Amino acid sequence: MSERKPNVLFVLTDQWRAQSVGYAGDPNARTPRIDELAAESVDFENAISGAPVCCPARASLLTGQYPLEHGVYMNDVELRPHGTTLGEAYRDAGYRTGYIGKWHLYGSPDGRYGRRTDPVPVEKQFGFEHWKAAECTHDYNDSFYFEGASTERKFWEGYDAEDQTTDACAFIADSDDERPYMLVVSYGPPHFPLHTAPERFRSLYEDAPIELRGNVPDELADASTEALRGYYAHIAALDQCVERLLEAVERSGSAEDTIVVFTSDHGDMMGSQGIRHDVKVCPWDESVRVPLLLRYPARFGATGSRNPVPVNTPDLMPTLLGLCGIPVPGTVRGTDVLGATPPGSAFIGMPVPILWARTYGIGEYRGLRTTRHTYIRSLQGPWLLYDNVDDPLQLNNLCADPAYATLVEELDGELDRRLAELGDEFLPAEEYLRRDGLEHYSEVNTPVGSSKGPDGAWQSMMVPVP
């Protein structure tokens, strides 16, 4: 390995669940280049987004902290970090840093998405020097961004991911700057709207059969199939974007010493467990599990491998800094999962449920995901226990099974220890909202356990919590 620190290319997608790639066995996914990347990478097969919704996950990535520590435990809360962030750590270590695409950390204090179209001030770009980003937009074919400190709104040409890839390739190819680079390419897809990928990708799925996961009930089969047609079209489009990024790395001559990470901020239920598409926040694997590939030939060689260690979003910052020989800030809570003592479990926790999760009666929860089990506790007590090896579709909740009482007790004790370490009192959501002055946010003003019917009245829906 050379003495020069490695480059880092971090590819972040939005709402891409771990199951929806060819290398994971999904027959619907057309991901040949990402599958090739997996064959050259460490595949962290138990990677999760422990707070599976956009802003909390992204804040955890940038700070190495959990939501109640960095304060972003629901969407559109401004990140006000205490401690060095990811971009700042790399900038201060002599890297040229870049961020392209969706940001979603400036927040909207009005609670109604008011700052999503505003430029992000330089001081809120947290150490990323090359900046072509927008707070939040999902209009992928009329997608705006701001460059650096400029307040002039610019627009990506065509489907934004393709033009963002062009800009990222130019950044990678910049031979005038001899510093190593840390570049985040943050794509908006496959997050909804689902049927807006370029027509050449949508046409792949117009009449193609879609194989649903075995935990999608019949009553959601048609809606889920239609949603997945658009979802997989976005995925096919991004696969070609990833191919172009990797080709740029190869052309640069630095592939051996470039860390490539491919992951997502969270997944999507897509009808699984009877929960419609576009819903995350839930503790089931379709929402929680994310792809996580890490390629670094100089350290791990060119042959892929699987690593079963549970990895959570706050672990990504210390793990990457460790690979690059950069000191980990003392404010980071996550673990270097490639270090001497990898974690035995990953913490799952949503202090405040939002939007559609609330309509399904999903309240606040905390839990753990180990290499084998998922254990979740609601405010009422133990809620879910799955054996993810014998029951990968999580159809058999073992929580009330007397044969698993000892395991429930053990995992509940481990959860208590993790909560104590984090200083998490597991309070009702309303207490956090009231404490932080966030009760006016629209995403938490949907009645729990209800949904509007055709007449506009609230009606009861599925309530899976005890």
C-alpha positions as semicolon CSV with decimal commas, in nm:
position;residue;x (nm);y (nm);z (nm)
1;M;0,000;0,000;0,000
2;S;0,132;0,345;-0,088
3;E;0,203;0,605;0,181
4;R;-0,046;0,840;0,021
5;K;-0,382;0,826;0,194
6;P;-0,655;0,652;-0,006
7;N;-0,926;0,833;-0,196
8;V;-1,287;0,780;-0,087
9;L;-1,579;0,764;-0,329
10;F;-1,899;0,738;-0,125
11;V;-2,210;0,658;-0,331
12;L;-2,525;0,727;-0,127
13;T;-2,866;0,637;-0,266
14;D;-3,209;0,712;-0,121
15;Q;-3,457;0,444;-0,016
16;W;-3,268;0,150;-0,176
17;R;-3,333;-0,158;0,034
18;A;-3,072;-0,431;0,074
19;Q;-3,290;-0,695;-0,091
20;S;-3,324;-0,505;-0,422
21;V;-2,997;-0,588;-0,597
22;G;-2,904;-0,875;-0,821
23;Y;-2,619;-0,994;-0,599
24;A;-2,869;-1,037;-0,313
25;G;-3,080;-1,267;-0,530
26;D;-3,354;-1,026;-0,641
27;P;-3,477;-1,158;-0,979
28;N;-3,629;-0,819;-1,066
29;A;-3,319;-0,605;-1,021
30;R;-3,105;-0,521;-1,324
31;T;-2,781;-0,427;-1,152
32;P;-2,498;-0,593;-1,347
33;R;-2,232;-0,333;-1,260
34;I;-2,323;-0,316;-0,893
35;D;-2,319;-0,697;-0,888
36;E;-1,965;-0,683;-1,029
37;L;-1,876;-0,430;-0,760
38;A;-2,008;-0,671;-0,498
39;A;-1,781;-0,942;-0,641
40;E;-1,486;-0,711;-0,574
41;S;-1,597;-0,575;-0,235
42;V;-1,661;-0,655;0,126
43;D;-2,037;-0,709;0,145
44;F;-2,161;-0,616;0,492
45;E;-2,466;-0,840;0,479
46;N;-2,609;-0,721;0,812
47;A;-2,580;-0,349;0,744
48;I;-2,877;-0,147;0,866
49;S;-3,010;0,203;0,890
50;G;-3,094;0,210;1,258
51;A;-3,307;0,522;1,216
52;P;-3,463;0,440;0,878
53;V;-3,573;0,776;0,745
54;C;-3,386;1,035;0,536
55;C;-3,268;1,312;0,767
56;P;-3,185;1,110;1,080
57;A;-2,983;0,863;0,874
58;R;-2,792;1,135;0,691
59;A;-2,717;1,321;1,012
60;S;-2,584;0,998;1,163
61;L;-2,360;0,948;0,861
62;L;-2,210;1,296;0,893
63;T;-2,164;1,294;1,271
64;G;-2,111;0,929;1,366
65;Q;-2,381;0,982;1,630
66;Y;-2,732;0,855;1,700
67;P;-3,044;1,067;1,647
68;L;-3,102;1,172;2,007
69;E;-2,736;1,283;2,022
70;H;-2,719;1,490;1,703
71;G;-3,080;1,605;1,743
72;V;-3,216;1,508;1,400
73;Y;-3,466;1,237;1,489
74;M;-3,719;1,321;1,219
75;N;-3,720;1,487;0,878
76;D;-3,640;1,855;0,819
77;V;-3,484;1,928;1,156
78;E;-3,168;2,131;1,102
79;L;-2,843;1,953;1,186
80;R;-2,646;2,163;1,435
81;P;-2,351;1,936;1,506
82;H;-2,146;1,942;1,821
83;G;-1,815;1,799;1,707
84;T;-1,625;1,744;1,385
85;T;-1,831;1,616;1,094
86;L;-1,730;1,374;0,818
87;G;-1,645;1,639;0,560
88;E;-1,457;1,849;0,813
89;A;-1,250;1,551;0,931
90;Y;-1,137;1,476;0,576
91;R;-1,079;1,841;0,489
92;D;-0,870;1,892;0,801
93;A;-0,668;1,580;0,714
94;G;-0,563;1,738;0,383
95;Y;-0,824;1,591;0,151
96;R;-1,009;1,775;-0,122
97;T;-1,372;1,718;-0,040
98;G;-1,683;1,717;-0,254
99;Y;-2,056;1,671;-0,219
100;I;-2,291;1,633;-0,516
101;G;-2,669;1,580;-0,504
102;K;-2,924;1,561;-0,225
103;W;-2,828;1,710;0,116
104;H;-3,139;1,725;0,340
105;L;-2,965;1,848;0,655
106;Y;-3,029;2,223;0,647
107;G;-3,380;2,165;0,776
108;S;-3,703;2,363;0,763
109;P;-3,778;2,526;1,100
110;D;-4,130;2,612;0,985
111;G;-4,207;2,238;0,999
112;R;-4,360;2,253;0,650
113;Y;-4,059;2,202;0,420
114;G;-4,009;2,576;0,374
115;R;-3,628;2,567;0,329
116;R;-3,608;2,269;0,096
117;T;-3,557;2,496;-0,205
118;D;-3,318;2,740;-0,035
119;P;-2,940;2,746;-0,085
120;V;-2,741;2,586;0,196
121;P;-2,498;2,841;0,348
122;V;-2,128;2,755;0,323
123;E;-2,098;2,718;0,698
124;K;-2,375;2,457;0,683
125;Q;-2,193;2,255;0,414
126;F;-1,974;2,111;0,690
127;G;-1,636;2,090;0,523
128;F;-1,731;1,992;0,166
129;E;-1,543;2,231;-0,062
130;H;-1,671;2,120;-0,402
131;W;-2,044;2,171;-0,355
132;K;-2,316;2,111;-0,612
133;A;-2,614;2,020;-0,400
134;A;-2,972;2,096;-0,306
135;E;-3,141;2,063;0,029
136;C;-3,415;1,837;-0,109
137;T;-3,590;1,780;-0,439
138;H;-3,736;1,467;-0,594
139;D;-3,821;1,618;-0,930
140;Y;-3,545;1,420;-1,097
141;N;-3,610;1,561;-1,444
142;D;-3,623;1,927;-1,339
143;S;-3,373;1,913;-1,058
144;F;-3,199;2,219;-0,916
145;Y;-2,879;2,270;-0,723
146;F;-2,656;2,545;-0,587
147;E;-2,283;2,564;-0,641
148;G;-2,054;2,657;-0,354
149;A;-2,152;2,985;-0,191
150;S;-2,364;3,096;-0,487
151;T;-2,734;3,162;-0,432
152;E;-2,807;3,121;-0,804
153;R;-3,035;2,826;-0,866
154;K;-2,896;2,603;-1,140
155;F;-3,045;2,291;-1,296
156;W;-2,907;1,951;-1,381
157;E;-2,962;1,850;-1,742
158;G;-3,216;1,572;-1,796
159;Y;-3,241;1,299;-1,533
160;D;-3,036;1,448;-1,250
161;A;-2,844;1,136;-1,149
162;E;-2,686;1,116;-1,493
163;D;-2,568;1,478;-1,491
164;Q;-2,453;1,448;-1,130
165;T;-2,247;1,147;-1,237
166;T;-2,085;1,355;-1,511
167;D;-1,983;1,616;-1,254
168;A;-1,853;1,348;-1,017
169;C;-1,644;1,191;-1,294
170;A;-1,486;1,531;-1,365
171;F;-1,406;1,571;-0,995
172;I;-1,241;1,227;-0,988
173;A;-1,039;1,307;-1,302
174;D;-0,903;1,638;-1,168
175;S;-0,527;1,583;-1,199
176;D;-0,439;1,942;-1,110
177;D;-0,498;1,870;-0,742
178;E;-0,263;1,606;-0,603
179;R;-0,444;1,570;-0,273
180;P;-0,646;1,254;-0,207
181;Y;-1,019;1,312;-0,234
182;M;-1,330;1,237;-0,035
183;L;-1,635;1,263;-0,262
184;V;-1,997;1,194;-0,168
185;V;-2,233;1,139;-0,462
186;S;-2,584;1,154;-0,315
187;Y;-2,849;1,035;-0,559
188;G;-3,222;1,103;-0,506
189;P;-3,357;0,781;-0,667
190;P;-3,494;0,522;-0,618
191;H;-3,696;0,732;-0,370
192;F;-4,041;0,819;-0,504
193;P;-4,180;0,952;-0,739
194;L;-4,134;0,606;-0,880
195;H;-4,220;0,642;-1,247
196;T;-3,981;0,920;-1,350
197;A;-3,669;0,732;-1,462
198;P;-3,568;0,780;-1,828
199;E;-3,802;0,599;-2,066
200;R;-3,535;0,349;-2,174
201;F;-3,526;0,216;-1,819
202;R;-3,900;0,233;-1,758
203;S;-3,957;0,032;-2,076
204;L;-3,759;-0,256;-1,924
205;Y;-4,039;-0,304;-1,671
206;E;-4,356;-0,205;-1,856
207;D;-4,463;-0,563;-1,925
208;A;-4,205;-0,755;-1,725
209;P;-4,329;-0,992;-1,454
210;I;-4,249;-0,871;-1,104
211;E;-4,177;-1,124;-0,831
212;L;-4,305;-0,994;-0,498
213;R;-4,152;-1,082;-0,165
214;G;-4,340;-1,355;0,017
215;N;-4,453;-1,119;0,294
216;V;-4,660;-0,894;0,063
217;P;-5,030;-0,976;0,119
218;D;-5,263;-1,034;-0,176
219;E;-5,454;-0,712;-0,118
220;L;-5,138;-0,507;-0,184
221;A;-5,004;-0,719;-0,470
222;D;-5,128;-0,500;-0,756
223;A;-5,023;-0,170;-0,599
224;S;-4,684;-0,309;-0,499
225;T;-4,622;-0,452;-0,844
226;E;-4,697;-0,120;-1,009
227;A;-4,476;0,068;-0,760
228;L;-4,190;-0,175;-0,808
229;R;-4,192;-0,124;-1,184
230;G;-4,088;0,236;-1,129
231;Y;-3,858;0,151;-0,839
232;Y;-3,657;-0,101;-1,039
233;A;-3,640;0,136;-1,336
234;H;-3,468;0,394;-1,113
235;I;-3,237;0,119;-0,986
236;A;-3,141;0,017;-1,340
237;A;-3,063;0,381;-1,421
238;L;-2,843;0,419;-1,114
239;D;-2,659;0,097;-1,198
240;Q;-2,535;0,265;-1,515
241;C;-2,438;0,574;-1,315
242;V;-2,232;0,357;-1,081
243;E;-2,069;0,198;-1,385
244;R;-1,959;0,541;-1,508
245;L;-1,821;0,635;-1,165
246;L;-1,617;0,318;-1,146
247;E;-1,486;0,371;-1,500
248;A;-1,373;0,720;-1,395
249;V;-1,187;0,571;-1,099
250;E;-1,017;0,322;-1,330
251;R;-0,918;0,592;-1,579
252;S;-0,768;0,799;-1,299
253;G;-0,516;0,523;-1,233
254;S;-0,597;0,522;-0,863
255;A;-0,841;0,230;-0,836
256;E;-0,605;0,030;-0,615
257;D;-0,593;0,310;-0,358
258;T;-0,955;0,425;-0,378
259;I;-1,214;0,318;-0,123
260;V;-1,550;0,285;-0,296
261;V;-1,860;0,265;-0,077
262;F;-2,207;0,191;-0,209
263;T;-2,500;0,219;0,032
264;S;-2,836;0,383;0,107
265;D;-2,990;0,593;0,381
266;H;-3,277;0,342;0,440
267;G;-3,510;0,104;0,260
268;D;-3,882;0,089;0,172
269;M;-4,156;-0,150;0,284
270;M;-4,308;-0,185;-0,069
271;G;-4,608;-0,379;0,058
272;S;-4,418;-0,614;0,289
273;Q;-4,589;-0,684;0,622
274;G;-4,903;-0,525;0,473
275;I;-4,745;-0,179;0,469
276;R;-4,772;0,017;0,146
277;H;-4,487;0,142;-0,068
278;D;-4,312;0,471;0,012
279;V;-4,313;0,384;0,383
280;K;-3,989;0,359;0,579
281;V;-3,942;0,427;0,955
282;C;-4,055;0,069;1,031
283;P;-3,835;-0,185;1,216
284;W;-3,873;-0,463;0,957
285;D;-3,586;-0,556;0,726
286;E;-3,735;-0,404;0,411
287;S;-3,710;-0,065;0,581
288;V;-3,403;-0,119;0,800
289;R;-3,156;-0,323;0,594
290;V;-2,946;-0,138;0,337
291;P;-2,682;-0,247;0,087
292;L;-2,328;-0,177;0,204
293;L;-2,039;-0,260;-0,026
294;L;-1,683;-0,148;0,045
295;R;-1,413;-0,196;-0,218
296;Y;-1,053;-0,119;-0,130
297;P;-0,814;-0,337;-0,331
298;A;-0,498;-0,219;-0,155
299;R;-0,636;-0,342;0,178
300;F;-0,876;-0,625;0,093
301;G;-0,767;-0,742;-0,251
302;A;-0,983;-0,777;-0,560
303;T;-1,192;-1,078;-0,456
304;G;-1,518;-1,012;-0,279
305;S;-1,608;-1,140;0,066
306;R;-1,898;-1,128;0,308
307;N;-1,873;-0,976;0,652
308;P;-2,157;-1,065;0,892
309;V;-2,079;-0,796;1,152
310;P;-2,383;-0,575;1,223
311;V;-2,309;-0,227;1,084
312;N;-2,516;0,082;1,158
313;T;-2,508;0,426;0,996
314;P;-2,310;0,591;1,282
315;D;-2,039;0,327;1,228
316;L;-1,957;0,442;0,875
317;M;-1,767;0,758;0,972
318;P;-1,525;0,594;1,221
319;T;-1,476;0,293;0,992
320;L;-1,380;0,510;0,695
321;L;-1,157;0,737;0,904
322;G;-0,987;0,428;1,043
323;L;-0,915;0,294;0,694
324;C;-0,764;0,630;0,599
325;G;-0,550;0,664;0,911
326;I;-0,737;0,975;1,027
327;P;-0,806;1,020;1,400
328;V;-1,169;0,965;1,496
329;P;-1,320;1,269;1,672
330;G;-1,408;1,213;2,035
331;T;-1,770;1,308;1,969
332;V;-1,823;1,006;1,742
333;R;-2,039;0,736;1,903
334;G;-2,023;0,476;1,625
335;T;-1,771;0,193;1,608
336;D;-1,495;0,116;1,360
337;V;-1,641;-0,219;1,255
338;L;-1,307;-0,325;1,105
339;G;-1,130;-0,256;1,433
340;A;-1,022;-0,493;1,706
341;T;-1,365;-0,533;1,866
342;P;-1,647;-0,528;1,611
343;P;-1,997;-0,477;1,751
344;G;-2,215;-0,778;1,824
345;S;-2,537;-0,595;1,750
346;A;-2,667;-0,280;1,583
347;F;-2,903;-0,044;1,763
348;I;-3,240;0,033;1,605
349;G;-3,445;0,323;1,732
350;M;-3,708;0,569;1,615
351;P;-3,778;0,820;1,893
352;V;-4,054;0,985;1,689
353;P;-4,263;0,808;1,421
354;I;-4,368;1,019;1,123
355;L;-4,628;1,031;0,846
356;W;-4,737;0,692;0,709
357;A;-4,578;0,498;0,994
358;R;-4,817;0,676;1,228
359;T;-5,115;0,580;1,016
360;Y;-5,019;0,215;1,066
361;G;-5,014;0,258;1,440
362;I;-4,636;0,234;1,460
363;G;-4,521;0,431;1,761
364;E;-4,178;0,494;1,907
365;Y;-3,956;0,187;1,942
366;R;-3,603;0,073;2,027
367;G;-3,430;-0,255;1,945
368;L;-3,130;-0,454;1,828
369;R;-3,031;-0,641;1,518
370;T;-2,771;-0,914;1,563
371;T;-2,625;-1,147;1,305
372;R;-2,927;-1,372;1,359
373;H;-3,210;-1,191;1,537
374;T;-3,417;-0,876;1,530
375;Y;-3,557;-0,771;1,867
376;I;-3,781;-0,466;1,907
377;R;-3,941;-0,312;2,213
378;S;-4,230;-0,065;2,207
379;L;-4,333;0,157;2,499
380;Q;-4,565;-0,125;2,604
381;G;-4,283;-0,379;2,624
382;P;-4,136;-0,653;2,402
383;W;-4,296;-0,631;2,057
384;L;-4,106;-0,821;1,787
385;L;-3,856;-1,107;1,779
386;Y;-3,750;-1,269;1,453
387;D;-3,498;-1,535;1,365
388;N;-3,369;-1,377;1,046
389;V;-3,182;-1,690;0,940
390;D;-3,471;-1,937;0,962
391;D;-3,735;-1,672;0,889
392;P;-3,581;-1,415;0,649
393;L;-3,922;-1,275;0,556
394;Q;-3,996;-1,208;0,924
395;L;-4,333;-1,379;0,917
396;N;-4,313;-1,550;1,256
397;N;-4,299;-1,318;1,556
398;L;-4,144;-1,522;1,838
399;C;-4,183;-1,259;2,107
400;A;-4,471;-1,432;2,291
401;D;-4,344;-1,787;2,233
402;P;-4,252;-1,941;2,572
403;A;-3,969;-2,131;2,406
404;Y;-3,796;-1,798;2,337
405;A;-3,857;-1,633;2,674
406;T;-3,491;-1,664;2,775
407;L;-3,373;-1,511;2,450
408;V;-3,619;-1,223;2,485
409;E;-3,488;-1,161;2,837
410;E;-3,127;-1,166;2,718
411;L;-3,186;-0,931;2,428
412;D;-3,398;-0,702;2,643
413;G;-3,112;-0,681;2,892
414;E;-2,866;-0,603;2,614
415;L;-3,101;-0,334;2,488
416;D;-3,114;-0,182;2,837
417;R;-2,735;-0,166;2,837
418;R;-2,728;0,006;2,500
419;L;-2,990;0,257;2,608
420;A;-2,787;0,337;2,918
421;E;-2,471;0,386;2,710
422;L;-2,657;0,625;2,481
423;G;-2,833;0,809;2,762
424;D;-3,161;0,721;2,591
425;E;-3,449;0,728;2,840
426;F;-3,694;0,590;2,579
427;L;-3,955;0,856;2,646
428;P;-4,285;0,901;2,461
429;A;-4,237;1,088;2,134
430;E;-4,439;1,386;2,255
431;E;-4,184;1,456;2,530
432;Y;-3,900;1,498;2,280
433;L;-4,115;1,712;2,051
434;R;-4,224;1,934;2,338
435;R;-3,869;1,959;2,476
436;D;-3,724;2,064;2,141
437;G;-4,010;2,284;2,022
438;L;-4,098;2,059;1,727
439;E;-4,464;1,991;1,795
440;H;-4,567;2,204;1,497
441;Y;-4,393;1,983;1,238
442;S;-4,645;1,852;0,985
443;E;-4,491;1,504;0,977
444;V;-4,589;1,440;1,337
445;N;-4,941;1,577;1,317
446;T;-5,092;1,269;1,159
447;P;-5,302;1,085;1,420
448;V;-5,140;0,759;1,528
449;G;-5,322;0,444;1,420
450;S;-5,551;0,611;1,172
451;S;-5,581;0,722;0,814
452;K;-5,813;0,945;0,618
453;G;-6,084;0,760;0,433
454;P;-6,252;0,863;0,107
455;D;-6,479;1,103;0,295
456;G;-6,184;1,278;0,458
457;A;-6,261;1,134;0,801
458;W;-5,997;0,954;1,006
459;Q;-6,049;0,579;1,020
460;S;-5,875;0,300;1,206
461;M;-5,608;0,096;1,029
462;M;-5,377;-0,194;1,102
463;V;-5,213;-0,153;1,442
464;P;-4,923;-0,398;1,474
465;V;-4,797;-0,278;1,812
466;P;-4,936;-0,423;2,136
